Amino acid sequence: MPDYPPLSTQVIGQTESALGALLERLRAGTGITFRQLLVRTVTAASGANIDRGQLVARISAARKLDSATVEAAIAQLTATGLVTADGPVALTDAGRTRYHGIRDALEEITARLFDFPPKDLATAGRVLSIVTSRANALLAGQQAMA
């Protein structure tokens, strides 16, 4: 069995880069930006629709984006007819179809990449969740000092 490096920012960064490149490959040619994909993903995960303020807050907090950036992605998707936003934000039929095209392909890749015993996945998830929580706490502290 090969030796693996301990979990570090370098390992996390390399993993994020590799996963991002796979997602970019799926997203390329769709005419959808990464931020627009985020809006569609969170909207789809929320059921039929989501309050615009909640959508903006969830994406801003998770991806560390300012609300204007998320609002711009919503406006772009609305202009292309992939979401409606004249009340709660919702995917249109065209938006759902295009979302599921990318999502289905991503789920196939994810199934291959995450083919590990459940115990290993639970450990990795726990460690990364703790690292994320600590990083968010540091960010919150830095914002309070600014």
C-alpha beads as a LAMMPS data file, in Angstrom:
LAMMPS data file: protein, C-alpha beads

146 atoms
145 bonds

1 atom types
1 bond types

-500.0 500.0 xlo xhi
-500.0 500.0 ylo yhi
-500.0 500.0 zlo zhi

Masses

1 110.0

Atoms # bond

1 1 1 0.000 0.000 0.000
2 1 1 1.466 3.411 -0.925
3 1 1 2.323 6.000 1.672
4 1 1 0.030 9.010 1.628
5 1 1 0.906 12.447 2.935
6 1 1 -0.876 13.690 6.027
7 1 1 -3.789 16.025 5.495
8 1 1 -2.482 19.535 4.887
9 1 1 -3.399 22.703 3.045
10 1 1 -1.334 21.458 0.109
11 1 1 -3.243 18.166 -0.088
12 1 1 -6.572 19.971 0.255
13 1 1 -5.545 22.522 -2.393
14 1 1 -4.447 19.857 -4.847
15 1 1 -7.699 17.971 -4.305
16 1 1 -9.733 21.132 -4.774
17 1 1 -7.823 21.916 -7.976
18 1 1 -8.351 18.436 -9.419
19 1 1 -12.059 18.414 -8.542
20 1 1 -12.462 21.953 -9.869
21 1 1 -10.849 20.954 -13.158
22 1 1 -13.278 18.042 -13.498
23 1 1 -16.219 20.346 -12.810
24 1 1 -14.861 22.921 -15.255
25 1 1 -14.641 20.245 -17.928
26 1 1 -18.311 19.396 -17.354
27 1 1 -19.340 23.053 -17.242
28 1 1 -17.315 24.123 -20.297
29 1 1 -19.423 24.709 -23.353
30 1 1 -22.664 25.027 -21.398
31 1 1 -22.623 28.827 -21.413
32 1 1 -23.014 28.771 -17.631
33 1 1 -20.456 30.334 -15.311
34 1 1 -19.356 28.645 -12.121
35 1 1 -21.293 31.173 -10.039
36 1 1 -24.416 30.574 -12.105
37 1 1 -23.964 26.861 -11.510
38 1 1 -23.830 27.562 -7.768
39 1 1 -27.149 29.428 -7.967
40 1 1 -28.757 26.603 -9.917
41 1 1 -27.374 23.948 -7.570
42 1 1 -28.572 25.613 -4.367
43 1 1 -31.927 26.449 -5.952
44 1 1 -32.407 22.837 -7.088
45 1 1 -31.364 21.491 -3.691
46 1 1 -33.922 23.761 -2.011
47 1 1 -36.903 22.147 -3.698
48 1 1 -39.288 24.010 -5.938
49 1 1 -38.045 27.492 -5.022
50 1 1 -36.070 29.481 -2.478
51 1 1 -36.354 32.963 -1.035
52 1 1 -33.895 35.203 -2.885
53 1 1 -32.354 36.561 0.330
54 1 1 -31.836 33.053 1.696
55 1 1 -30.276 31.933 -1.593
56 1 1 -27.868 34.862 -1.642
57 1 1 -26.960 34.373 2.025
58 1 1 -26.346 30.620 1.645
59 1 1 -24.107 30.985 -1.394
60 1 1 -22.281 34.023 -0.001
61 1 1 -21.523 32.225 3.257
62 1 1 -20.551 28.903 1.684
63 1 1 -18.375 30.301 -1.115
64 1 1 -17.167 33.499 0.602
65 1 1 -18.663 35.705 -2.120
66 1 1 -20.166 39.150 -1.692
67 1 1 -23.922 39.371 -2.189
68 1 1 -23.578 41.556 -5.311
69 1 1 -21.695 38.750 -7.067
70 1 1 -24.459 36.253 -6.272
71 1 1 -27.153 38.756 -7.265
72 1 1 -25.395 39.251 -10.614
73 1 1 -25.435 35.487 -11.241
74 1 1 -29.165 35.371 -10.435
75 1 1 -29.796 38.276 -12.816
76 1 1 -27.807 36.579 -15.594
77 1 1 -29.730 33.322 -15.153
78 1 1 -33.015 35.222 -15.139
79 1 1 -32.046 37.029 -18.351
80 1 1 -31.310 33.705 -20.059
81 1 1 -34.581 32.173 -18.876
82 1 1 -33.007 29.513 -16.660
83 1 1 -34.481 30.824 -13.409
84 1 1 -37.390 32.982 -12.413
85 1 1 -36.773 35.510 -9.681
86 1 1 -39.866 37.712 -9.597
87 1 1 -40.696 36.118 -6.248
88 1 1 -38.793 33.209 -4.801
89 1 1 -36.002 32.010 -7.096
90 1 1 -36.961 28.880 -9.031
91 1 1 -35.515 26.919 -11.914
92 1 1 -37.491 27.074 -15.127
93 1 1 -38.055 23.880 -17.111
94 1 1 -35.050 24.789 -19.272
95 1 1 -33.014 25.533 -16.156
96 1 1 -33.894 22.161 -14.621
97 1 1 -33.006 20.312 -17.809
98 1 1 -29.619 21.999 -18.126
99 1 1 -28.924 21.628 -14.410
100 1 1 -29.635 17.891 -14.462
101 1 1 -27.386 17.389 -17.484
102 1 1 -24.390 18.634 -15.521
103 1 1 -25.558 17.173 -12.216
104 1 1 -26.043 13.649 -13.588
105 1 1 -22.558 13.643 -15.124
106 1 1 -21.092 14.998 -11.876
107 1 1 -22.805 12.273 -9.834
108 1 1 -21.271 9.585 -12.070
109 1 1 -17.799 11.039 -11.533
110 1 1 -18.379 11.472 -7.803
111 1 1 -19.465 7.851 -7.422
112 1 1 -16.140 6.726 -8.921
113 1 1 -14.024 9.164 -6.918
114 1 1 -15.656 8.498 -3.551
115 1 1 -15.585 4.713 -3.736
116 1 1 -14.264 4.231 -0.192
117 1 1 -15.542 2.368 2.845
118 1 1 -18.201 4.366 4.720
119 1 1 -15.958 4.586 7.801
120 1 1 -13.192 6.264 5.772
121 1 1 -15.669 8.710 4.234
122 1 1 -17.060 9.529 7.683
123 1 1 -13.558 10.222 9.031
124 1 1 -12.619 12.405 6.071
125 1 1 -15.917 14.272 6.302
126 1 1 -15.480 14.856 10.021
127 1 1 -11.910 16.163 9.660
128 1 1 -12.747 18.460 6.740
129 1 1 -15.856 19.764 8.543
130 1 1 -13.771 20.624 11.600
131 1 1 -11.131 22.360 9.444
132 1 1 -13.889 24.327 7.680
133 1 1 -15.477 25.319 10.985
134 1 1 -12.155 26.516 12.374
135 1 1 -11.375 28.462 9.187
136 1 1 -14.808 30.114 9.301
137 1 1 -14.226 31.058 12.945
138 1 1 -10.894 32.644 12.024
139 1 1 -12.552 34.529 9.157
140 1 1 -15.276 35.778 11.485
141 1 1 -12.619 36.949 13.949
142 1 1 -10.688 38.739 11.220
143 1 1 -13.825 40.453 9.991
144 1 1 -14.594 41.648 13.513
145 1 1 -11.072 43.101 13.835
146 1 1 -11.281 44.967 10.526

Bonds

1 1 1 2
2 1 2 3
3 1 3 4
4 1 4 5
5 1 5 6
6 1 6 7
7 1 7 8
8 1 8 9
9 1 9 10
10 1 10 11
11 1 11 12
12 1 12 13
13 1 13 14
14 1 14 15
15 1 15 16
16 1 16 17
17 1 17 18
18 1 18 19
19 1 19 20
20 1 20 21
21 1 21 22
22 1 22 23
23 1 23 24
24 1 24 25
25 1 25 26
26 1 26 27
27 1 27 28
28 1 28 29
29 1 29 30
30 1 30 31
31 1 31 32
32 1 32 33
33 1 33 34
34 1 34 35
35 1 35 36
36 1 36 37
37 1 37 38
38 1 38 39
39 1 39 40
40 1 40 41
41 1 41 42
42 1 42 43
43 1 43 44
44 1 44 45
45 1 45 46
46 1 46 47
47 1 47 48
48 1 48 49
49 1 49 50
50 1 50 51
51 1 51 52
52 1 52 53
53 1 53 54
54 1 54 55
55 1 55 56
56 1 56 57
57 1 57 58
58 1 58 59
59 1 59 60
60 1 60 61
61 1 61 62
62 1 62 63
63 1 63 64
64 1 64 65
65 1 65 66
66 1 66 67
67 1 67 68
68 1 68 69
69 1 69 70
70 1 70 71
71 1 71 72
72 1 72 73
73 1 73 74
74 1 74 75
75 1 75 76
76 1 76 77
77 1 77 78
78 1 78 79
79 1 79 80
80 1 80 81
81 1 81 82
82 1 82 83
83 1 83 84
84 1 84 85
85 1 85 86
86 1 86 87
87 1 87 88
88 1 88 89
89 1 89 90
90 1 90 91
91 1 91 92
92 1 92 93
93 1 93 94
94 1 94 95
95 1 95 96
96 1 96 97
97 1 97 98
98 1 98 99
99 1 99 100
100 1 100 101
101 1 101 102
102 1 102 103
103 1 103 104
104 1 104 105
105 1 105 106
106 1 106 107
107 1 107 108
108 1 108 109
109 1 109 110
110 1 110 111
111 1 111 112
112 1 112 113
113 1 113 114
114 1 114 115
115 1 115 116
116 1 116 117
117 1 117 118
118 1 118 119
119 1 119 120
120 1 120 121
121 1 121 122
122 1 122 123
123 1 123 124
124 1 124 125
125 1 125 126
126 1 126 127
127 1 127 128
128 1 128 129
129 1 129 130
130 1 130 131
131 1 131 132
132 1 132 133
133 1 133 134
134 1 134 135
135 1 135 136
136 1 136 137
137 1 137 138
138 1 138 139
139 1 139 140
140 1 140 141
141 1 141 142
142 1 142 143
143 1 143 144
144 1 144 145
145 1 145 146
